[in-house]
Amino acid sequence: MRELREEVEALLLREARLLDERRFAEWLELYAEDALYWVPTRPEHRSPADGLALFHESRALLEIRVARLQRADMHVQSPPARTLHQVSAIEVSASSEPGWQTEARSALVVAECREARSRWFAGRALHGLRRTPAGLRIALKRVDLIDSDRPHGALAVPF
Amino acid sequence: MAIENLVRGNAVHRAAYTDPAVFALEMERIFRRAWLYLGHESEIPQAGDYVLVPLAGEELLLVRQEDGSVAALHNRCAHRGARIATCPAKGARALRCPYHSWTYRLDGSLLGVPLAEGYDALPAGLARVPRLESYRGFLFATHDAGAPALRDYLGELASAFDNMVDRAPAGTLTRFGGRLQLEYRGNWKMFMENALDLVHPGYVHRSSVEAARMNPEALQGDALAQQGAEMFLANGLPGPQWNEVPLHTFPGGHAYMGGFYRDGVIAPQRADPVFSRYREALVARHGEEKTQRVLAVDRFNNLVWPNLSLNARFAALRVVRPLAADRTVVEVQCFRLDGAPQEMHELTLRFVNLAASPASLVASDDLEIFERCQAGLAGRAGDWIDMRRGVLADERGAAGCRSPGTSEAAVRNQFAAWKRSLCAS
C-alpha cells in the first residue's frame, strides 16, 4: 500500500508539473485511451448526463484540445497563461469501479496569470487510476471547483 | 456627445461600448423597458416553488401561485429592504424576511408583522414587476407598465420559440442541466453582434478547426469526440459558403441566421436509430406533414433584442446580462424536448458544453476577442467603428430584410433599435 501511495502521489505531482510546463502531449499520455476528463457544474452530478459541465472531454476530444493548445493561432492563449497547479491532501484508496482499481482524492488549487490578469481556482479532484502494462494511467479525472456554477472567464488550460 | 449622434450612417461611436454614462442610459431606456427573458415555467411546476432571477440589475423571485399563475416579486423586504430569499425553494407556504420576520403571501401581499399593534400603517407587501407574460412557457417581464404585449414585442422571432416547442414530441419543454455562466471584460453588445457575424468563425475559430483537421480519427471516435469534431470543423466553411447562410433581420433589433451544420450527428436530419425514434414520436404528435415542416426549420442563432440568443434545434439559449460598460455575464440554459429519447437530451448537453462553456474550444476565443475589442476601444486612436460590411446586398421585404451571411446587417439592425430606444424620452 505504501508503494502504491508513493506511485499515485508521484503521478499526481507529475501531472501538475506537466501542465505547468505546458508539456500537454506528455500530460495526455498519462490518460487511458478511454479516459474521461470532467469538470461538472454541480457536485451532485453522478454522470455527465446529469447536467452541464465546464469540461466534459473524452481522450479523443482531449487530443483536439491539446493540438489546439500547441497552435499559435489559439487567441485565448496568445500569450500563453502561466499556471501553478498545487496538489495536496492526497488520499489513496482501493476502488470497485469497473474502469479502475485505485482512486486518489486530492485538494487542487490552480493559480493562473495571463497578461495583467491573475486568477485562482480551488476544488477537489478525484482520479480513477488503472493499472496498465505501461504503468498507472488516469481513467477518470473529475474536478469539483468550489465555484463551478459561478461565472468564469475563458478557460483554456485544464485543471 | 448627444446620444442621437453616436450612430451616424453605418458607423457607431466607441462611446457606445465604453462610456459609463451611455451604459446607465442603456439600463434605463433599453433594459428597464424591453421584455427580458426571466426563466421557464418548468422551473417552478408546483404552488410555492420559486427561483431567484435577475431583471435589469435587480433580483426577482419568480413564484408559482396557488392558482397556477406566476408572480414576479422584488426580492426585497418592504420593511428594511433585506433580501428575503437567497436560494430557490419548493412548495413554500409564505415568504419570510430573516430580519424582523415580516411575512408575505406567495403573491407578495403582507401576511403578518410581529408587534403589528405598534404600527399606524403598514405597506401592502413586496413590490411586483408590473408586467409578466409567458410565451409558450418562456417567461418574460418588463419594468415598463406601458410596454406592448409580449407576442407583439417578439414579432417574427416568436417563430423560434414555436419551433423549439414543436420539436418536443410531448409538446412541452423542461429546463434541465443547471446553467453555465461566462464572464468577459467587454460590452454586452459585442456578444449579440458576434452571434450573427459569419466572417469571424474562419479567423477567430481557426485553431479549433485546424486542431480537428489534425485529428481526423475523432470523427470515428466516441460520441463526444465525434460531435465535438463535427462542430469544430463546421466553422471551417469556405468563405463563399458562409455567404449562402441567410441572415434575416427584423424591426426591433431581432434577427436570425440559417443553419450551417451539414454532416454527421449535428446535421439537421439524420438516419441514425435515435433520430428515427425521435422522428416517429414527433410524427405521432404532429402527423407527417407538420413534422417535416418543424424539422425543416434550419436556423442557428435566433436573437431577441436586446439580450437573448436562442437555438431551437439544440434546445438551448443564452441570456446576456450587462454588469457595466466593460463587463458582461452570459448565462447558458438548455431544455429537455419532453417525449424525446434520452440520447437527444445528452446531445443537447454536449452541444452546450462544446459550444458555450467558458472552456469551449470555440467560445473561449470569442471571449478573448471581445476583451481585445474592449481594450482597443478604450483608447482614443479613432472614435468611429465601421459596420457597413455587405450594405449593398441587403434585400428589404415586407416583414424584414434578408442579407447574405457575411453581411453586418444584424449589427446595423441592432444599432437601429438601440438608437431608437435611447432617443425615446
Interface residues (C-beta under 8 A of the other chain):
Chain A: D34 V39 T41 R42 P48 A49 D50 G51 L52 A53 L54 F55 H56 E57 S58 A60 L61 E63 I64 R65 A67 R68 R71 D73 M74 H75 V76 D149 R150 P151 H152 G153 A154 L155 A156
Chain B: F176 G177 G178 R179 L180 Q181 L182 E183 Y184 R185 V204 R206 S207 S208 E210 A211 A212 M214 N215 E217 A218 G221 D222 L224 A225 G228 A229 F232 V329 V332 C334 Q342 H345 E346 L349 R350 V352 N353 S357 P358 A359 L361 A363 S364 D365 L367 E368 I369 R372
